[in-house]
């Protein structure tokens, strides 16, 4: 009987033929060889599946799964269901890792449940930017930082103890496109005892050269879904005492709420912004005057938020 691999690397694949081989090669070249690579083809319409099959035929560590298109969350969830390793890692199909990434992470196990590392951002003009992780003191400090990072939290860039995820049935939420990583990572954090951030180990090469500019067309959904994710995270925190009560994180939720509304005001009119908030919270008191006064933001931003709240009151928009 074959022994289980030490690590399962899950890679969702969708129309990724341009960078897929480079991404897979970076994984197969790791100095640590005891892993399985799970390639989850999510209904690709290009040559991605054929490329995956070629690697599967050449290397016994590669396992390919083909499914109808359902989005990155459903592909990752399939990977979670078939993974066999003691540890888990996610890598996107157009990104790649430095060759000693797994080795570096394993140096900090088994005393940690998650080992996360930093990103090197790669741009179209062939420039790059190293994005270090914030140095945090303990799990609560890490959780506070993650609340405020919002879209900056990604499932990639970390090694996870699989039993934490399997025992607590932590899956990605289908239907959430903006913030699915944020929500999943926060749920994992709530179940962990210890997390190790490798603040200046820039192991994950995050490819921004292949991103289309769809910000404007998707902005409404982005705002709504970030509001939903923030609400779910707070509800999850209220259901556990692992990191103390939600009141310990009041400032961080408050600052993040204000940031989301400010993002919305940059894209929409006050009326549209209010409607998007109400769509999630059924009330405009999602943010109030005390939130604005106490928020860790500039005076200019506070004035903008006060004008927004005044507009809501003047127009009789719903309040609790």
VOBA-1610 file (N, C-alpha, C; in pm, whole numbers, padded with zeros to 5 digits, always signed):
BEGIN
Unk+00084-00120+00000Unk+00000+00000+00000Unk+00088+00126+00000Unk+00057+00220-00090Unk+00135+00341-00100Unk+00109+00432+00019Unk+00215+00496+00067Unk+00199+00590+00178Unk+00138+00720+00127Unk+00072+00791+00217Unk+00010+00917+00180Unk+00118+01024+00161Unk+00099+01117+00069Unk+00197+01224+00050Unk+00199+01317+00170Unk+00310+01382+00191Unk+00322+01477+00301Unk+00239+01603+00274Unk+00240+01646+00149Unk+00174+01772+00112Unk+00085+01751-00009Unk-00031+01812-00008Unk-00119+01818-00126Unk-00121+01962-00177Unk-00081+01980-00302Unk-00087+02112-00366Unk-00206+02114-00460Unk-00298+02205-00437Unk-00421+02214-00515Unk-00411+02331-00613Unk-00427+02301-00742Unk-00420+02405-00845Unk-00547+02403-00930Unk-00637+02500-00913Unk-00751+02513-01005Unk-00700+02561-01141Unk-00754+02505-01247Unk-00707+02538-01382Unk-00827+02579-01468Unk-00818+02698-01524Unk-00922+02742-01618Unk-00858+02831-01726Unk-00858+02782-01850Unk-00805+02858-01964Unk-00669+02920-01931Unk-00578+02836-01887Unk-00450+02884-01835Unk-00330+02840-01919Unk-00352+02806-02046Unk-00246+02744-02125Unk-00121+02831-02138Unk-00134+02963-02129Unk-00018+03050-02149Unk+00088+03033-02041Unk+00046+03018-01916Unk+00141+03012-01805Unk+00140+02878-01731Unk+00053+02788-01769Unk+00032+02665-01692Unk+00158+02581-01678Unk+00229+02560-01787Unk+00350+02476-01782Unk+00454+02535-01688Unk+00474+02666-01693Unk+00571+02731-01604Unk+00531+02714-01458Unk+00402+02725-01433Unk+00353+02709-01296Unk+00376+02568-01245Unk+00339+02469-01326Unk+00358+02328-01286Unk+00506+02297-01270Unk+00589+02344-01361Unk+00733+02318-01354Unk+00792+02370-01223Unk+00745+02486-01178Unk+00798+02542-01053Unk+00765+02454-00933Unk+00655+02380-00942Unk+00616+02291-00833Unk+00692+02160-00839Unk+00706+02105-00957Unk+00777+01978-00971Unk+00926+01994-00943Unk+00976+02118-00948Unk+01118+02144-00921Unk+01145+02172-00774Unk+01047+02160-00687Unk+01066+02187-00545Unk+01173+02095-00485Unk+01250+02149-00392Unk+01354+02068-00327Unk+01293+01957-00242Unk+01173+01979-00190Unk+01097+01873-00122Unk+01015+01799-00227Unk+01029+01668-00233Unk+00965+01589-00339Unk+00840+01514-00291Unk+00817+01510-00161Unk+00707+01430-00107Unk+00576+01509-00109Unk+00515+01518-00226Unk+00388+01588-00238Unk+00310+01533-00357Unk+00181+01561-00357Unk+00097+01534-00472Unk+00049+01668-00528Unk+00041+01675-00660Unk-00009+01795-00726Unk-00145+01764-00787Unk-00248+01828-00736Unk-00385+01805-00781Unk-00425+01916-00877Unk-00434+01881-01005Unk-00473+01977-01108Unk-00623+01962-01133Unk-00700+02063-01096Unk-00846+02058-01108Unk-00887+02141-01229Unk-00911+02075-01343Unk-00952+02148-01462Unk-01099+02187-01451Unk-01124+02317-01453Unk-01258+02369-01429Unk-01327+02405-01561Unk-01338+02306-01649Unk-01408+02327-01776Unk-01335+02419-01871Unk-01202+02410-01875Unk-01124+02495-01966Unk-01165+02473-02111Unk-01161+02582-02189Unk-01195+02575-02331Unk-01071+02580-02419Unk-00955+02599-02360Unk-00831+02601-02437Unk-00759+02468-02422Unk-00628+02469-02431Unk-00549+02346-02428Unk-00504+02307-02287Unk-00562+02368-02185Unk-00517+02345-02048Unk-00528+02199-02005Unk-00640+02134-02033Unk-00658+01996-01990Unk-00554+01905-02054Unk-00525+01925-02181Unk-00423+01843-02249Unk-00287+01861-02184Unk-00253+01984-02147Unk-00126+02009-02079Unk-00122+01936-01946Unk-00232+01942-01872Unk-00240+01871-01744Unk-00220+01721-01763Unk-00284+01664-01863Unk-00272+01520-01889Unk-00128+01482-01924Unk-00059+01568-01996Unk+00081+01540-02031Unk+00166+01529-01905Unk+00146+01619-01812Unk+00223+01614-01687Unk+00183+01493-01604Unk+00057+01458-01604Unk+00011+01341-01530Unk+00077+01214-01583Unk+00095+01207-01715Unk+00158+01089-01776Unk+00307+01082-01745Unk+00369+01196-01719Unk+00514+01201-01698Unk+00556+01189-01553Unk+00469+01228-01460Unk+00508+01234-01319Unk+00396+01175-01233Unk+00429+01073-01156Unk+00327+01002-01077Unk+00270+01088-00964Unk+00335+01199-00932Unk+00283+01286-00826Unk+00167+01372-00875Unk+00148+01379-01005Unk+00044+01465-01063Unk-00085+01386-01081Unk-00194+01439-01028Unk-00327+01380-01046Unk-00419+01486-01107Unk-00489+01448-01214Unk-00574+01543-01287Unk-00721+01508-01265Unk-00800+01609-01238Unk-00945+01594-01222Unk-01013+01693-01315Unk-01109+01644-01391Unk-01179+01727-01489Unk-01324+01745-01447Unk-01372+01867-01441Unk-01508+01896-01398Unk-01568+02007-01485Unk-01701+02014-01491Unk-01764+02127-01561Unk-01728+02258-01492Unk-01731+02366-01568Unk-01696+02495-01511Unk-01791+02535-01398Unk-01732+02569-01283Unk-01813+02609-01168Unk-01749+02720-01088Unk-01633+02767-01135Unk-01564+02874-01064Unk-01453+02821-00975Unk-01365+02913-00935Unk-01245+02874-00860Unk-01280+02811-00725Unk-01387+02857-00661Unk-01424+02801-00530Unk-01463+02654-00542Unk-01542+02621-00644Unk-01582+02481-00661Unk-01463+02394-00698Unk-01369+02447-00775Unk-01250+02371-00811Unk-01163+02345-00687Unk-01146+02445-00605Unk-01068+02427-00482Unk-01138+02329-00389Unk-01269+02336-00381Unk-01343+02244-00295Unk-01326+02100-00340Unk-01324+02076-00471Unk-01297+01941-00520Unk-01158+01897-00477Unk-01062+01988-00486Unk-00927+01956-00441Unk-00923+01920-00293Unk-00997+01993-00212Unk-01003+01962-00069Unk-01060+01823-00044Unk-01157+01783-00126Unk-01221+01652-00108Unk-01129+01536-00145Unk-01041+01556-00242Unk-00956+01445-00290Unk-00815+01449-00233Unk-00779+01556-00162Unk-00644+01570-00108Unk-00615+01462-00004Unk-00492+01413-00003Unk-00452+01307+00089Unk-00338+01348+00182Unk-00276+01461+00156Unk-00158+01501+00232Unk-00187+01546+00373Unk-00084+01546+00454Unk-00096+01598+00590Unk-00109+01751+00589Unk-00049+01811+00486Unk-00051+01956+00471Unk-00110+01993+00335Unk-00163+02115+00327Unk-00227+02164+00205Unk-00164+02294+00160Unk-00163+02314+00028Unk-00122+02441-00028Unk-00203+02467-00155Unk-00235+02594-00179Unk-00303+02633-00302Unk-00208+02717-00388Unk-00207+02688-00517Unk-00130+02769-00612Unk-00220+02793-00733Unk-00228+02918-00778Unk-00306+02947-00898Unk-00226+02909-01023Unk-00297+02883-01132Unk-00236+02821-01249Unk-00152+02916-01334Unk-00147+03044-01298Unk-00057+03136-01370Unk+00050+03194-01278Unk+00061+03141-01157Unk+00163+03184-01061Unk+00267+03075-01045Unk+00375+03105-00972Unk+00474+03001-00946Unk+00548+03028-00815Unk+00616+02923-00768Unk+00687+02928-00639Unk+00837+02919-00659Unk+00912+02978-00567Unk+01056+02954-00564Unk+01080+02809-00522Unk+01192+02753-00565Unk+01211+02608-00556Unk+01223+02555-00414Unk+01253+02640-00317Unk+01268+02593-00179Unk+01148+02629-00091Unk+01035+02662-00152Unk+00918+02708-00075Unk+00869+02602+00023Unk+00849+02480-00024Unk+00799+02374+00064Unk+00900+02345+00176Unk+01026+02342+00140Unk+01130+02315+00240Unk+01129+02422+00349Unk+01117+02547+00308Unk+01115+02658+00403Unk+00995+02648+00497Unk+00879+02615+00442Unk+00758+02604+00524Unk+00768+02489+00624Unk+00821+02376+00579Unk+00828+02258+00665Unk+00922+02277+00783Unk+01013+02373+00773Unk+01102+02403+00886Unk+01023+02455+01006Unk+00903+02503+00982Unk+00822+02565+01089Unk+00702+02480+01127Unk+00704+02354+01087Unk+00602+02258+01130Unk+00674+02155+01217Unk+00607+02081+01306Unk+00461+02078+01325Unk+00407+02173+01430Unk+00488+02266+01481Unk+00440+02349+01591Unk+00337+02454+01547Unk+00323+02476+01416Unk+00226+02573+01364Unk+00119+02503+01281Unk+00000+02559+01280Unk-00108+02506+01197Unk-00108+02566+01058Unk-00056+02687+01046Unk-00043+02754+00916Unk+00092+02823+00911Unk+00161+02807+00800Unk+00284+02881+00774Unk+00260+02962+00647Unk+00260+03094+00659Unk+00233+03178+00541Unk+00358+03256+00502Unk+00370+03282+00373Unk+00489+03349+00320Unk+00448+03466+00232Unk+00546+03546+00194Unk+00519+03673+00127Unk+00510+03657-00025Unk+00458+03762-00089Unk+00434+03762-00233Unk+00535+03852-00305Unk+00572+03810-00424Unk+00641+03897-00521Unk+00543+03922-00635Unk+00501+04046-00651Unk+00403+04082-00753Unk+00474+04109-00885Unk+00427+04046-00993Unk+00490+04058-01124Unk+00397+04133-01218Unk+00448+04241-01279Unk+00364+04328-01361Unk+00396+04314-01510Unk+00306+04371-01592Unk+00318+04359-01738Unk+00445+04422-01793Unk+00495+04526-01730Unk+00615+04594-01780Unk+00744+04527-01731Unk+00731+04402-01683Unk+00845+04322-01636Unk+00906+04376-01506Unk+00835+04461-01437Unk+00880+04504-01305Unk+00816+04415-01199Unk+00869+04420-01080Unk+00814+04340-00970Unk+00816+04422-00842Unk+00734+04377-00748Unk+00727+04445-00619Unk+00715+04341-00510Unk+00806+04346-00413Unk+00803+04252-00301Unk+00710+04306-00193Unk+00612+04224-00157Unk+00510+04265-00061Unk+00525+04183+00067Unk+00597+04235+00166Unk+00618+04158+00290Unk+00491+04142+00370Unk+00487+04036+00450Unk+00376+04017+00542Unk+00396+04105+00665Unk+00287+04142+00727Unk+00294+04220+00850Unk+00340+04129+00964Unk+00436+04175+01041Unk+00481+04099+01158Unk+00376+04111+01268Unk+00317+04000+01306Unk+00211+04001+01407Unk+00255+03926+01531Unk+00197+03964+01645Unk+00230+03903+01773Unk+00113+03816+01819Unk+00116+03691+01782Unk+00013+03599+01827Unk-00106+03594+01734Unk-00195+03498+01763Unk-00308+03469+01675Unk-00410+03583+01671Unk-00436+03646+01786Unk-00535+03754+01788Unk-00487+03873+01706Unk-00361+03906+01718Unk-00305+04016+01640Unk-00311+03985+01491Unk-00283+03860+01457Unk-00290+03817+01317Unk-00433+03830+01264Unk-00532+03790+01345Unk-00672+03797+01305Unk-00714+03942+01283Unk-00673+04031+01373Unk-00706+04173+01357Unk-00650+04228+01226Unk-00528+04190+01197Unk-00466+04236+01073Unk-00541+04183+00951Unk-00585+04058+00957Unk-00656+03998+00844Unk-00792+04065+00820Unk-00858+04108+00927Unk-00986+04178+00911Unk-00967+04300+00821Unk-00860+04373+00845Unk-00840+04499+00775Unk-00780+04481+00636Unk-00725+04366+00608Unk-00664+04347+00475Unk-00767+04323+00367Unk-00885+04278+00402Unk-00994+04257+00306Unk-00947+04176+00185Unk-00952+04239+00064Unk-00918+04167-00058Unk-00772+04125-00065Unk-00689+04173+00028Unk-00548+04136+00026Unk-00521+03998+00083Unk-00621+03937+00144Unk-00604+03803+00202Unk-00629+03700+00093Unk-00534+03608+00074Unk-00548+03506-00031Unk-00523+03368+00029Unk-00591+03269-00028Unk-00570+03131+00016Unk-00432+03082-00025Unk-00383+03132-00139Unk-00248+03098-00183Unk-00147+03166-00090Unk-00026+03117-00093Unk+00077+03179-00012Unk+00086+03127+00129Unk+00042+03003+00151Unk+00049+02946+00285Unk+00045+02794+00278Unk+00099+02731+00381Unk+00089+02587+00401Unk-00004+02563+00519Unk-00108+02482+00499Unk-00212+02461+00600Unk-00212+02317+00649Unk-00233+02300+00779Unk-00253+02166+00832Unk-00390+02116+00785Unk-00392+02006+00710Unk-00517+01962+00647Unk-00622+01920+00749Unk-00581+01864+00861Unk-00679+01818+00959Unk-00763+01934+01014Unk-00703+02053+01024Unk-00778+02171+01069Unk-00895+02198+00975Unk-00867+02188+00846Unk-00968+02218+00744Unk-01069+02105+00733Unk-01020+01980+00733Unk-01110+01865+00718Unk-01200+01848+00840Unk-01142+01856+00960Unk-01220+01834+01082Unk-01329+01940+01101Unk-01302+02061+01055Unk-01398+02170+01072Unk-01480+02197+00946Unk-01458+02111+00844Unk-01535+02121+00718Unk-01534+02264+00662Unk-01414+02317+00647Unk-01398+02454+00598Unk-01383+02451+00446Unk-01488+02491+00377Unk-01488+02495+00231Unk-01501+02639+00183Unk-01467+02660+00058Unk-01489+02790-00005Unk-01637+02805-00036Unk-01688+02926-00023Unk-01831+02952-00041Unk-01862+02980-00187Unk-01937+02892-00253Unk-01973+02917-00394Unk-02056+03044-00407Unk-02036+03114-00516Unk-02114+03236-00540Unk-02046+03362-00494Unk-01945+03350-00409Unk-01868+03468-00368Unk-01741+03472-00452Unk-01729+03574-00536Unk-01613+03588-00623Unk-01511+03682-00560Unk-01559+03793-00507Unk-01471+03890-00442Unk-01475+03867-00291Unk-01367+03816-00238Unk-01360+03793-00095Unk-01370+03648-00054Unk-01373+03554-00152Unk-01384+03413-00115Unk-01259+03367-00041Unk-01142+03415-00082Unk-01019+03382-00011Unk-01019+03440+00129Unk-01063+03563+00140Unk-01068+03633+00268Unk-01155+03557+00367Unk-01274+03519+00326Unk-01367+03448+00413Unk-01311+03312+00454Unk-01259+03237+00358Unk-01205+03104+00387Unk-01087+03113+00483Unk-00995+03205+00456Unk-00876+03218+00540Unk-00912+03260+00683Unk-01013+03345+00697Unk-01055+03386+00831Unk-01117+03270+00908Unk-01194+03186+00839Unk-01252+03068+00904Unk-01142+02973+00949Unk-01040+02957+00867Unk-00927+02872+00906Unk-00859+02930+01030Unk-00836+03061+01030Unk-00769+03126+01142Unk-00843+03102+01273Unk-00976+03105+01269Unk-01056+03085+01389Unk-01040+02945+01448Unk-00991+02851+01368Unk-00976+02713+01414Unk-00831+02678+01447Unk-00741+02772+01429Unk-00598+02744+01450Unk-00554+02776+01592Unk-00445+02714+01631Unk-00382+02745+01760Unk-00259+02832+01743Unk-00191+02815+01627Unk-00069+02893+01606Unk-00043+02909+01457Unk-00007+03031+01417Unk+00024+03063+01277Unk+00160+03130+01271Unk+00239+03092+01171Unk+00372+03148+01155Unk+00381+03226+01025Unk+00389+03360+01030Unk+00411+03438+00907Unk+00562+03454+00881Unk+00605+03414+00762Unk+00743+03435+00719Unk+00746+03569+00647Unk+00770+03675+00721Unk+00738+03810+00675Unk+00814+03853+00550Unk+00939+03808+00533Unk+01020+03854+00420Unk+01069+03738+00333Unk+00994+03630+00332Unk+01025+03518+00241Unk+00932+03530+00121Unk+00983+03588+00012Unk+00900+03618-00105Unk+00896+03497-00198Unk+00825+03396-00153Unk+00823+03267-00223Unk+00719+03260-00333Unk+00610+03333-00318Unk+00498+03321-00412Unk+00507+03431-00517Unk+00524+03391-00641Unk+00533+03487-00752Unk+00392+03503-00811Unk+00334+03618-00781Unk+00194+03645-00816Unk+00189+03717-00950Unk+00140+03648-01051Unk+00142+03697-01188Unk+00026+03793-01214Unk+00058+03921-01231Unk-00043+04022-01263Unk-00038+04060-01411Unk+00039+03985-01489Unk+00055+04016-01631Unk-00062+03968-01715Unk-00144+03880-01657Unk-00250+03816-01734Unk-00389+03859-01690Unk-00396+03969-01613Unk-00525+04010-01558Unk-00594+04109-01651Unk-00720+04084-01679Unk-00799+04176-01760Unk-00855+04285-01671Unk-00881+04400-01730Unk-00932+04513-01652Unk-01084+04509-01649Unk-01141+04437-01551Unk-01286+04424-01541Unk-01338+04492-01416Unk-01256+04581-01358Unk-01292+04643-01231Unk-01425+04717-01238Unk-01445+04797-01343Unk-01566+04879-01350Unk-01691+04795-01366Unk-01687+04693-01453Unk-01806+04613-01478Unk-01843+04527-01359Unk-01747+04494-01273Unk-01773+04406-01161Unk-01778+04481-01029Unk-01773+04614-01032Unk-01756+04688-00908Unk-01876+04677-00815Unk-01998+04671-00870Unk-02116+04659-00785Unk-02110+04529-00706Unk-02084+04419-00776Unk-02076+04290-00709Unk-01963+04288-00607Unk-01852+04353-00639Unk-01738+04354-00548Unk-01774+04420-00415Unk-01839+04535-00421Unk-01877+04605-00299Unk-01975+04521-00218Unk-02078+04470-00284Unk-02181+04392-00214Unk-02120+04269-00149Unk-02031+04199-00222Unk-01976+04076-00167Unk-01877+04102-00055Unk-01803+04212-00061Unk-01715+04244+00052Unk-01797+04275+00177Unk-01909+04342+00159Unk-01996+04368+00273Unk-02050+04237+00331Unk-02090+04146+00242Unk-02142+04017+00288Unk-02035+03938+00363Unk-01914+03936+00308Unk-01806+03861+00372Unk-01775+03918+00509Unk-01770+04048+00521Unk-01743+04111+00650Unk-01850+04073+00752Unk-01974+04070+00708Unk-02084+04031+00797Unk-02070+03886+00841Unk-02037+03797+00747Unk-02022+03654+00779Unk-01907+03632+00876Unk-01795+03702+00855Unk-01679+03687+00943Unk-01717+03725+01087Unk-01789+03835+01101Unk-01829+03878+01235Unk-01923+03776+01298Unk-02014+03718+01219Unk-02105+03615+01271Unk-02027+03490+01312Unk-01927+03452+01233Unk-01844+03335+01268Unk-01770+03359+01399Unk-01718+03479+01416Unk-01646+03512+01539Unk-01737+03505+01660Unk-01862+03545+01642Unk-01958+03544+01753Unk-01993+03402+01797Unk-01968+03304+01712Unk-02004+03165+01741Unk-01892+03087+01809Unk-01778+03152+01831Unk-01667+03083+01895Unk-01599+03176+01994Unk-01537+03120+02096Unk-01460+03201+02189Unk-01310+03176+02171Unk-01274+03118+02058Unk-01134+03082+02034Unk-01042+03204+02039Unk-01090+03317+01989Unk-01007+03437+01986Unk-01068+03549+02069Unk-01153+03514+02163Unk-01220+03614+02244Unk-01345+03665+02175Unk-01417+03753+02241Unk-01545+03801+02187Unk-01523+03899+02073Unk-01629+03918+01995Unk-01622+04010+01881Unk-01590+04152+01926Unk-01624+04185+02051Unk-01598+04321+02100Unk-01448+04354+02100Unk-01363+04250+02109Unk-01219+04273+02106Unk-01172+04325+01971Unk-01256+04308+01870Unk-01216+04344+01734Unk-01305+04456+01679Unk-01373+04526+01769Unk-01469+04629+01727Unk-01401+04734+01638Unk-01284+04780+01681Unk-01213+04883+01604Unk-01181+04835+01463Unk-01139+04710+01451Unk-01096+04660+01321Unk-01214+04640+01226Unk-01327+04591+01280Unk-01447+04582+01198Unk-01496+04721+01158Unk-01490+04815+01253Unk-01536+04952+01227Unk-01453+05016+01115Unk-01321+05007+01126Unk-01235+05069+01024Unk-01256+05005+00888Unk-01278+04874+00887Unk-01298+04806+00759Unk-01433+04841+00699Unk-01537+04852+00782Unk-01668+04895+00731Unk-01656+05033+00665Unk-01588+05123+00732Unk-01571+05258+00675Unk-01494+05252+00543Unk-01394+05166+00536Unk-01315+05155+00413Unk-01398+05103+00297Unk-01485+05005+00325Unk-01570+04950+00220Unk-01666+05057+00168Unk-01727+05134+00259Unk-01820+05239+00217Unk-01746+05347+00139Unk-01624+05381+00180Unk-01546+05480+00105Unk-01513+05429-00035Unk-01481+05301-00045Unk-01458+05242-00178Unk-01583+05256-00264Unk-01698+05229-00203Unk-01824+05239-00278Unk-01850+05383-00323Unk-01822+05479-00237Unk-01847+05619-00270Unk-01756+05669-00382Unk-01643+05602-00400Unk-01555+05639-00512Unk-01613+05592-00645Unk-01700+05491-00640Unk-01754+05432-00763Unk-01898+05470-00790Unk-01974+05498-00683Unk-02117+05519-00698Unk-02161+05651-00637Unk-02282+05690-00669Unk-02344+05805-00604Unk-02382+05766-00461Unk-02406+05865-00373Unk-02451+05831-00237Unk-02576+05744-00236Unk-02671+05772-00326Unk-02793+05692-00331Unk-02763+05547-00366Unk-02677+05524-00468Unk-02642+05388-00507Unk-02566+05317-00396Unk-02475+05390-00332Unk-02398+05331-00221Unk-02491+05284-00110Unk-02585+05368-00073Unk-02680+05332+00032Unk-02760+05208-00007Unk-02803+05201-00132Unk-02880+05086-00178Unk-02799+04957-00169Unk-02669+04964-00201Unk-02585+04845-00194Unk-02565+04799-00050Unk-02548+04896+00041Unk-02535+04861+00183Unk-02663+04795+00233Unk-02778+04854+00199Unk-02906+04801+00245Unk-02932+04663+00189Unk-02883+04636+00067Unk-02902+04504+00007Unk-02845+04393+00095Unk-02739+04426+00169Unk-02674+04326+00255Unk-02725+04335+00399Unk-02741+04455+00450Unk-02765+04473+00593Unk-02908+04515+00629Unk-02990+04549+00529Unk-03129+04590+00551Unk-03140+04719+00631Unk-03030+04784+00655Unk-03035+04908+00733Unk-02909+04988+00707Unk-02919+05118+00720Unk-02803+05203+00694Unk-02718+05221+00820Unk-02765+05174+00935Unk-02686+05186+01057Unk-02573+05084+01061Unk-02552+05014+00950Unk-02428+04939+00931Unk-02308+05027+00967Unk-02321+05156+00939Unk-02217+05252+00976Unk-02287+05374+01036Unk-02238+05423+01150Unk-02302+05538+01214Unk-02199+05646+01244Unk-02245+05754+01309Unk-02156+05868+01333Unk-02037+05831+01422Unk-02061+05744+01521Unk-01950+05705+01609Unk-01847+05623+01533Unk-01893+05538+01441Unk-01798+05465+01356Unk-01705+05563+01285Unk-01765+05667+01229Unk-01687+05764+01152Unk-01593+05842+01243Unk-01643+05889+01357Unk-01560+05967+01449Unk-01440+05889+01498Unk-01460+05761+01529Unk-01354+05680+01590Unk-01268+05607+01488Unk-01307+05609+01362Unk-01233+05535+01260Unk-01093+05591+01243Unk-01000+05501+01216Unk-00860+05540+01195Unk-00840+05579+01049Unk-00902+05690+01009Unk-00893+05741+00873Unk-00871+05891+00877Unk-00838+05949+00764Unk-00807+06092+00758Unk-00933+06177+00779Unk-00912+06303+00815Unk-01023+06395+00834Unk-01103+06411+00705Unk-01036+06416+00593Unk-01105+06432+00465Unk-01202+06316+00440Unk-01159+06195+00473Unk-01245+06078+00454Unk-01361+06079+00553Unk-01335+06126+00675Unk-01443+06135+00774Unk-01550+06234+00727Unk-01507+06346+00671Unk-01602+06445+00620Unk-01686+06384+00508Unk-01623+06307+00422Unk-01697+06244+00313Unk-01802+06146+00366Unk-01765+06070+00469Unk-01860+05975+00527Unk-01974+06047+00599Unk-01942+06157+00668Unk-02048+06235+00734Unk-02147+06291+00632Unk-02097+06337+00519Unk-02185+06386+00413Unk-02275+06275+00361Unk-02218+06154+00352Unk-02297+06039+00307Unk-02410+06009+00406Unk-02377+06007+00536Unk-02479+05980+00638Unk-02586+06090+00640Unk-02543+06214+00621Unk-02639+06324+00617Unk-02732+06310+00497Unk-02676+06267+00385Unk-02760+06244+00266Unk-02865+06137+00295Unk-02822+06029+00361Unk-02915+05920+00393Unk-03029+05969+00481Unk-02996+06048+00582Unk-03100+06100+00672Unk-03193+06196+00599Unk-03136+06283+00517Unk-03215+06385+00447Unk-03313+06324+00348Unk-03278+06206+00297Unk-03362+06143+00197Unk-03448+06031+00254Unk-03450+06022+00387Unk-03538+05926+00452Unk-03509+05782+00416Unk-03380+05752+00390Unk-03345+05614+00354Unk-03354+05526+00477Unk-03378+05397+00458Unk-03409+05307+00570Unk-03304+05309+00679Unk-03351+05309+00801Unk-03265+05298+00920Unk-03328+05196+01013Unk-03248+05140+01101Unk-03301+05041+01196Unk-03383+05110+01303
//
